[in-house]
Amino acid sequence: MSPGDLIGWLIIGLIAGWLASMIMGRGGYGIVGDIVVGVVGAFIGGFVASLLGLAGTNPNEPFHLWNLILAIIGAIVLIALVRALAGGRSRI
């Protein structure tokens, strides 16, 4: 993975984390929090897609619409899981 790919994934993570937090209804988590939620969400989304027999994320092409969609879906799943497990104690 080149430095450009890493920067691309950080940008995709930021966008996906922010959009997921807006969809889930509590606002953003700051730049670092949104990046973390989005990047982890990309891994979750790619994993779920592969379980369903769909193409997962492509680490060498961060700026692909499919990667962004999977990252948003994964970030929403992550936020929902953290909220369910935390029982209202978490800011995520």
C-alpha angles and dihedrals in degrees: 000000000000125000088253090057091050091051089047092054091048090053092046089048092052093049094043094046093048094047092046092050090050091049091049090051112239104093127246127320097223126271096291094042093049091049092050093047091046097047093045087045090055090056091047092046092049091048093049091047091052090049088054091049094251126129111274127215119302109226092199094056108047095163095064119121092228090057091052092048092049091046092053093048091047092047091052089051090048093050092047092049094048092048092048093048095042094050095216096317095103130079091215 
